[in-house]
Amino acid sequence: MTDAAALIAQEDRFGAHNYDPLPVVLTRGQGTFVWDVEGRKYLDCLSAYSAVNQGHCHPRLVAALVEQANRLALPSRAFRHDRMGPLLEKLCALSGMEMALLMNSGAEAFETAVKAARKWGVTVRGGLSAAEAPEIIVCDGNFHGRTVTAISASSEPAYRDGFGPFTPGFVRVPFGDLEALRGAMTGRTVAFLTEPIQGEAGVRVPPDGYLSAAKRLCAERRVLFMLDEIQTGLGRTGARFAFEHEPDARPDVLLLGKALSGGMYPVSAVLASREVLGVFGPGEHGSTFGGNPLGAAVASAALDVLLDEHLVGRARALGERLLGRLRAVDSPLIEEVRGRGLLVGVVLREGLGARSSARPYCEALMRRGLLCKETHDRVLRIAPPLVVTEEQVDFIASEVEAVLRAFEEAPTDAPEQGG
Ligand SMILES: *Cc1c(COP(=O)(O)O)cnc(C)c1O
């Protein structure tokens, strides 16, 4: 079956409607490009929410996957395997952390970090009475995944409504507000967990110095400073990790996922000091697939590609170029262009009816051969694979501008099909 309409109907009939995808059915990818079932080619500006930083079907990742699949895929953690140690050491060397614990999805990394922080607070740091439950401070607008505990930390009605009761132990403060963080800290606070840039909230960048100051405050209060870099990590923002944009902002606990495996196989990780990850004894945490050789082989190759192809530097240079180009677009429809590296949000002006929703722009861009997805209604997120070229970045900027112009001229909401 290659008929897109039939495939969409089939999916909608037999599948839950927990996403609202653009009406495009993809079947192949290579580098920055993907193709639909009718053979149309698109430049991918989403990168599977920044999981595909290394580009689609990177030959080195494919080779690593196939080679490992032919050798050993899943021995379980009941035994040791030869792919584990090398990946753990590589991850620690790359991040400057002491230890790593491998899981599968980002949400699982979040769950792991919450468990580690709570147990660290109670058994290592101490200072909590038997009646005092440990608390973790998180930020309004956060996104840490979709498990019950992750949505318990969320402020977003769409993520939460109807899914309670929730896991207690989270306190929320406004993102980027150091004084609010200071004010929320109590004797029960064991950790502060945030994204360095909020991706799902619409590419929200905190004020300069926020991460450094939060880290300092956490150190003073003996509270763990935990960064969820599942979306921002591994080159996306033009640094290996977004915390490197600020001095002395290294977290006590670092969450990675998505690009850790280049989108080829789910692998996530929690990195921390020996003191923090040391809280897990045998039987206290685990996952059947966590740290399996297939994922480890792919992740190891994905990290090599990141370094060998200088993707971090590319993201920095090309991100500046993309931000510069987009900021130069003078359109009454744009409220703000923000971001860092190749994580860019074009914020559409409020109050323009359907034109202030990013969705119709995504549909118009799709018809012109560019795939992106709206985030938080008014934000057009642009985050191509880091292997994107200078010409492709210029193409992205000029296509976005062309679509904005078409909407400026359209008397009502949706311009006629372009491109
Ligand atoms: C995507 C994401 C997650 C969740 O990862 P999954 O693999 O979808 O569970 C958590 N935190 C951040 C910042 C993310 O972008």
The ligand as an ORCA input file, in Angstrom:
! r2SCAN-3c Opt
* xyz 0 1
  C      11.736     14.333     24.575
  C      12.069     14.798     25.944
  C      11.867     13.980     27.070
  C      11.188     12.636     26.986
  O      11.853     11.731     26.190
  P      11.072     10.414     25.648
  O      12.160      9.617     24.995
  O      10.032     10.909     24.691
  O      10.477      9.758     26.830
  C      12.254     14.460     28.308
  N      12.810     15.672     28.438
  C      13.010     16.495     27.388
  C      13.641     17.822     27.604
  C      12.626     16.100     26.113
  O      12.769     16.923     25.070
*
